[in-house]
Amino acid sequence: MTEKKILILTEANEKVASGHLFESIVLYNELYTNKISAYMMINSDMQPGLKSRITSEYYEYSNDQVADDLIEFVENKKIDT
């Protein structure tokens, strides 16, 4: 059986509340604890104060080209689809 890789995509900014960001952080930490490969992608316009709450490595996507950024990331990291 091949190792699963999970992508967590989340967004928080002045228009989108941050509750799901913190839920995503908890999910990522749980996956990491259970030795499941996970990646977190966040919007590039997220406020620095929110970015600082993310203790894991994360990748940023641009809101104006989110589809292209996601496709490229999934292909490069060989994320399960």
Number of C-alpha atoms within 10 A of each C-alpha: 3 4 9 11 15 19 18 15 17 18 21 20 13 9 7 11 10 16 10 13 21 15 12 18 18 13 14 22 16 13 15 14 10 9 10 15 15 19 20 18 18 20 18 16 15 16 12 9 8 13 16 9 11 17 9 13 9 14 13 18 20 14 13 8 9 13 12 11 15 17 11 12 17 15 11 9 12 12 16 11 8
